[in-house]
Amino acid sequence: MVRKTKHLTRREFVKRTAAGSLGVAAASRMGLWGADVQASQDFKGEELRVFTYAGAWGDQLTKNWAPMVQEATGAEVIIELGWWDSIPKLKASPPGQPAFDLIMTDATQGYPAIREGMFQKVNWDNIPNASLFHPAVMDNWVVNESWGVTWPDAAQTGVYNTDVIKSAPDSWADLLDDRFTGKLGMYNSFYFSLFTFACMMVGSQGMPGTARDVCNADISKVLEFAKSQRDRVNYWWPSSSDMALNLVQQNVHVGNIHSVDAFMPVREGEPIGTFVPATDRASFQAIWLVAEDTKKNALAEAAINVFCGEEFQEIYALDGGFPTSIPSVAARVAGQDALWADINTHKAADFEAWGTYPYDAYFADWDNIVEYWDREVLRSS
């Protein structure tokens, strides 16, 4: 298997692993899942311009969510995919003509943009399905101040090449094993990998489960630890698909990855194993936000409502490997997909402890963290 896939280009690898997720989409279009049609045809003839992340997110929202929104509302959904360009494009829009009506973003971009006045508050009456999300995942100032819907999305996940690693790691501290030195792949963005380093640090000190507390108490200690361990990393990956490809090609043997981007390679039979320690679980904070200047706020809220519904959440999990914030859906999916259950939160008691990356600690010293990360941690790469 490894020798066969070593010759794949990145484009071929991404195409191949993405192809495995077509079944649920086809079923959805054939009507096996009904869209939430509370606003059916109320917006016929309108267009909803949406920005969402590319990769696995873009695949799910383009293939599965957009048709459900169109069925529920009668509106045409126009999706633009990207990573870091939604806020700059919104800022550059002429007054009253926002580039997007609705944006899916994360805390690193969304929090500052909310404070800059770029978004409007939502009407919860138009998003009744948000009440299906577990209260713990909605306990956030963005929700409390009615700026939008938040949820923990792709989870911090450990991956390793099963052809090379015979004694599988099962904790973040295991990445400090000398057998992995020079064969470690880590995300080049600090919001994710700095927390992985925190997990490695507290685990090596016999205190797993305290990574978030350490970050909140003194992020400088985690930065110093990351600097001291940087030479273990031989590949700072820019996207999860690049990490998966390099793992298959044995350029790296172990590392971190967004959970959703481990699913397709594993399902395709690639030599990739996963581990998600029970302690220090973390996901990135995803957010739906409605542009301040749009007049299509009610349509945008109807679209968010479809996203929060059981029908789409089950597809999002089963087809894309994404976590779901609806406990009943999580339990159903876990019963159908062992790989999904191994990675994602699905037990009722676990939802309370399901956390995001320590964004508050990051924002408290953002500029210094960015400078230190780029200069001292990534410097030798």
C-alpha positions in Angstrom: 0.0 0.0 0.0 2.7 2.5 0.9 4.8 1.9 -2.3 1.7 2.2 -4.4 0.7 5.6 -2.9 4.2 7.0 -2.7 4.0 8.0 -6.3 0.8 10.0 -6.0 1.0 13.7 -6.5 -0.7 15.9 -3.9 -3.5 16.7 -6.4 -4.1 13.0 -7.0 -4.0 12.2 -3.3 -6.5 14.9 -2.4 -8.8 13.9 -5.2 -8.6 10.2 -4.3 -9.3 10.6 -0.6 -12.2 13.1 -1.2 -13.9 10.7 -3.5 -14.9 8.4 -0.7 -17.6 10.7 0.6 -20.1 10.7 -2.2 -22.6 8.2 -0.9 -24.4 10.3 1.7 -24.6 13.3 -0.6 -26.3 11.2 -3.3 -28.7 9.8 -0.7 -29.5 13.4 0.5 -30.3 14.5 -3.0 -32.6 11.6 -3.4 -34.6 12.7 -0.4 -33.6 10.2 2.2 -33.1 13.1 4.6 -35.6 15.9 4.5 -34.4 19.4 4.9 -35.8 21.5 7.7 -38.4 23.4 5.6 -39.8 25.8 8.2 -39.0 28.7 5.8 -39.7 26.7 2.6 -39.8 29.0 -0.5 -40.0 32.2 1.6 -36.9 33.5 -0.2 -37.5 32.1 -3.7 -35.5 34.1 -6.3 -33.0 35.5 -3.8 -29.3 34.7 -3.6 -27.3 34.0 -0.5 -23.6 34.6 -0.7 -21.7 32.4 1.7 -18.0 32.2 2.6 -16.8 29.0 4.1 -13.5 27.2 4.6 -12.2 25.0 1.8 -11.1 21.4 2.1 -13.4 19.1 4.0 -15.7 22.0 5.1 -16.2 23.3 1.6 -16.9 19.7 0.4 -19.7 19.2 2.9 -21.2 22.6 2.7 -21.2 22.7 -1.1 -22.3 19.1 -1.7 -24.8 18.6 1.2 -25.7 21.8 3.0 -26.3 24.2 0.1 -28.9 21.9 -1.6 -30.7 21.5 1.7 -30.7 25.3 2.2 -32.0 25.8 -1.3 -34.8 23.2 -0.7 -35.7 24.8 2.6 -35.7 28.5 1.5 -36.1 28.5 -2.3 -33.0 30.8 -2.5 -29.9 30.1 -4.5 -26.8 29.6 -2.4 -23.5 30.9 -3.8 -20.5 29.6 -1.9 -16.9 30.9 -2.1 -14.2 28.7 -0.6 -11.1 29.9 1.1 -9.1 30.2 4.3 -8.0 33.6 5.5 -9.6 35.9 3.0 -13.2 36.3 4.2 -12.6 39.2 6.6 -10.3 41.2 4.2 -12.9 40.8 1.4 -15.7 41.9 3.7 -13.7 44.9 4.8 -13.0 45.9 1.2 -16.7 45.7 0.2 -18.5 48.9 -0.8 -21.0 50.2 1.8 -24.2 48.2 1.7 -22.8 45.7 -0.7 -21.0 43.1 1.4 -19.0 40.4 -0.4 -20.8 37.8 1.7 -24.1 37.7 3.6 -23.0 34.8 5.8 -19.6 33.6 6.9 -18.3 30.5 8.5 -15.1 31.4 10.3 -13.2 30.6 13.5 -12.3 32.4 16.7 -8.9 33.7 15.5 -10.6 35.7 12.7 -14.2 36.0 14.0 -13.7 37.4 17.4 -11.7 40.5 16.4 -14.0 41.1 13.4 -17.1 41.0 15.7 -15.5 43.6 17.9 -14.8 45.8 14.9 -18.5 45.9 14.1 -18.4 43.8 10.9 -21.4 41.6 11.9 -24.9 42.0 13.1 -26.7 40.2 15.9 -28.9 37.3 15.0 -32.6 36.7 15.7 -32.8 33.4 17.6 -36.4 33.0 16.7 -35.2 32.2 13.2 -32.7 29.6 14.4 -34.7 27.3 16.6 -32.5 24.3 15.8 -29.6 26.0 17.7 -31.4 24.8 20.8 -30.5 21.2 19.8 -26.8 21.9 20.4 -25.5 20.8 23.8 -25.5 23.9 26.1 -21.8 23.5 26.9 -20.8 24.1 23.3 -22.9 27.2 23.1 -21.6 28.7 26.4 -19.7 31.4 24.6 -19.8 35.2 24.6 -20.6 35.1 20.8 -23.8 33.2 21.6 -24.5 35.0 24.8 -24.4 38.4 23.0 -26.4 37.0 20.1 -23.7 37.4 17.4 -24.0 34.0 16.0 -23.8 30.2 16.5 -20.6 28.6 17.8 -19.6 25.0 17.9 -16.4 22.9 18.4 -15.5 21.7 15.0 -12.5 19.5 13.8 -10.7 18.0 16.8 -7.0 17.9 17.6 -6.1 14.4 16.5 -2.9 12.4 16.6 -1.9 10.4 13.5 0.9 8.0 12.7 2.0 5.7 9.9 1.0 2.2 10.8 3.6 0.6 8.4 6.4 2.3 10.3 5.1 2.6 13.8 4.4 -0.8 15.4 4.0 0.4 19.0 1.3 3.0 18.5 1.4 6.3 20.5 -1.7 6.9 22.6 -0.9 10.2 24.4 0.6 13.5 23.4 3.5 13.0 25.7 4.4 9.9 23.5 5.5 12.4 20.8 8.5 13.2 22.9 9.8 9.7 22.4 13.3 9.8 20.8 12.2 7.4 18.1 10.1 10.2 16.6 12.7 12.9 16.7 13.1 14.4 13.2 10.0 12.5 12.0 7.3 14.7 13.6 4.7 16.7 11.5 3.0 19.6 13.2 0.6 22.3 11.9 2.4 25.6 11.2 -0.4 27.7 12.8 0.2 28.3 16.5 -3.5 28.2 17.6 -3.4 24.4 17.1 0.2 23.3 17.6 1.0 25.4 20.6 -1.8 23.6 22.4 -0.4 20.3 21.2 2.9 21.3 22.7 1.1 22.2 25.9 -0.4 18.7 26.0 3.0 17.2 25.4 4.5 19.2 28.2 1.9 18.5 30.9 1.8 14.9 29.9 5.5 14.5 30.3 5.2 16.1 33.8 2.5 13.6 34.8 -0.3 16.1 34.7 -2.4 15.2 31.6 -5.7 17.1 31.5 -4.2 20.4 32.6 -3.0 21.8 29.3 -5.7 24.4 29.0 -5.1 25.5 32.6 -1.4 25.9 32.0 -2.0 28.0 28.8 -4.4 30.3 30.7 -2.0 30.6 33.7 1.3 31.3 31.8 1.4 30.9 28.0 5.1 31.9 28.0 6.0 28.5 29.6 4.3 26.7 26.7 6.1 28.9 24.2 9.5 28.1 25.8 8.7 24.4 25.8 7.7 24.6 22.1 11.0 26.3 21.3 12.9 23.6 23.2 11.2 20.8 21.2 11.1 22.4 17.8 14.0 20.3 16.4 11.8 17.2 16.8 9.7 18.6 14.0 10.8 18.0 10.4 7.6 19.2 8.7 5.4 22.1 9.6 2.4 21.3 7.5 0.3 24.1 5.9 -2.9 22.0 5.4 -4.1 18.7 6.7 -4.1 17.1 3.3 -0.4 17.8 3.0 0.2 16.2 6.4 -1.8 13.1 5.4 0.2 12.8 2.1 3.6 13.2 3.8 2.5 10.7 6.4 1.6 8.1 3.7 4.9 8.8 2.0 6.8 8.3 5.2 8.3 11.7 5.2 6.9 12.0 8.7 5.9 9.2 11.0 3.7 10.9 13.5 2.1 14.2 14.4 -1.1 16.2 14.7 -3.9 16.8 12.2 -7.5 18.1 12.0 -9.7 15.1 12.7 -11.8 15.4 9.6 -8.8 15.1 7.3 -7.7 11.8 8.8 -11.0 10.2 8.0 -10.9 9.8 4.2 -7.3 8.4 4.1 -8.1 5.9 6.8 -11.3 4.9 5.1 -9.4 4.5 1.8 -7.1 2.0 3.5 -4.0 4.2 3.7 -1.5 3.2 6.4 -2.7 5.8 8.9 -3.6 5.3 12.5 -5.3 7.8 14.8 -5.4 8.6 18.5 -7.3 11.1 20.6 -6.4 11.0 24.3 -9.4 11.3 26.6 -7.8 14.2 28.4 -7.1 17.7 26.9 -9.5 17.2 24.1 -9.7 20.4 21.9 -11.4 21.5 18.8 -11.3 24.8 16.8 -14.1 27.2 17.6 -16.2 27.5 14.5 -18.7 30.3 14.1 -21.6 31.3 11.8 -21.8 35.1 11.4 -24.1 37.4 9.5 -22.5 40.4 7.7 -23.4 43.8 9.2 -24.3 45.4 5.9 -26.5 42.5 4.5 -30.2 42.9 4.2 -30.6 39.2 3.8 -30.2 38.5 7.5 -33.4 36.4 7.8 -32.3 34.2 4.9 -28.8 33.8 6.4 -30.5 32.8 9.7 -32.6 30.2 7.9 -29.4 28.8 6.4 -27.8 28.6 9.8 -30.9 26.8 11.1 -30.5 24.1 8.4 -26.9 23.6 9.5 -28.0 23.2 13.1 -30.7 20.7 12.3 -30.5 17.0 13.0 -30.7 16.1 9.3 -27.6 18.0 8.2 -25.7 17.3 11.4 -26.0 13.6 10.8 -24.8 14.0 7.3 -22.0 16.2 8.4 -20.8 13.5 10.8 -21.4 10.4 8.8 -20.3 11.7 5.4 -17.6 14.1 6.4 -16.3 12.7 9.7 -17.1 16.0 11.5 -18.1 16.1 15.2 -21.7 17.0 15.9 -22.9 19.2 18.8 -26.3 17.3 19.1 -25.9 14.5 21.6 -28.6 12.3 20.1 -27.0 12.5 16.7 -23.6 11.8 18.1 -24.9 8.7 19.8 -26.5 7.5 16.5 -23.4 8.1 14.4 -21.1 6.5 17.0 -23.2 3.4 16.8 -22.7 3.2 13.0 -19.1 4.3 12.6 -16.4 3.0 14.9 -13.7 5.3 13.5 -15.9 8.3 14.1 -16.6 7.1 17.6 -12.9 6.7 18.3 -12.2 10.3 17.4 -15.3 12.3 18.3 -17.2 13.2 21.4 -20.4 11.2 21.6 -21.0 10.2 25.2 -23.4 12.5 27.1 -21.0 13.0 30.0 -18.2 14.0 27.6 -19.9 17.0 26.2 -19.4 19.1 29.3 -15.6 18.6 29.0 -15.4 19.1 25.3 -13.3 22.2 24.9 -11.8 24.4 22.3 -8.3 25.7 21.9 -7.4 28.3 24.6 -8.3 31.4 22.6 -8.6 33.6 25.6 -5.0 32.9 26.5 -4.0 33.6 22.9 -5.9 36.9 22.6 -4.5 38.2 25.9 -1.0 38.3 24.3 -1.6 37.7 20.6 1.1 39.9 19.0 3.9 38.5 21.3 2.8 34.9 20.7 2.7 35.4 16.9 6.2 37.0 17.0 7.7 34.4 19.2 6.1 31.5 17.3 7.4 32.7 14.0 10.8 33.8 15.2 11.7 31.1 17.8 9.6 28.1 17.0 9.3 28.0 13.2 12.6 29.7 12.6 14.7 26.6 12.0 12.1 25.2 9.5 
